[in-house]
């Protein structure tokens, strides 16, 4: 059975008996932290069970317990949608971070998450990003502080 890597979308062979939702190629499997455990997703991003409903995951049964792992970017996307961006996430979770000491890794992850979300959406809508390049750029770079949001950009692209 042929399929694609969940992360990079390169074509890979998949065993018919493989029931995993998140199948990774060898290169992506080697990337550290590409998957995140359910426990860490809930703890790190302050998500709950209802936030994780419908998010693709791999269920790994060990002894009598089942452990779930999620694709890290899917969890970032859920956290972004729940809190409306990095700034709102920090405010809602009472994180006291001085502006010059922002967690650079988290900001980069959120930018990548927004970028991947927009590119996937544009691909599904069969649209060119040139239709709203400035809005998309600002949204990816600044998130909710840009004055644009994901839904607004999608609506604009549907009209064109």
Beta strands, then each sheet from edge to edge (+ up, - down):
strand 1: 2-4
strand 2: 11-13
strand 3: 35-37
strand 4: 57-62
strand 5: 65-71
sheet 1: 1+ 2-
sheet 2: 3+ 5- 4+
end
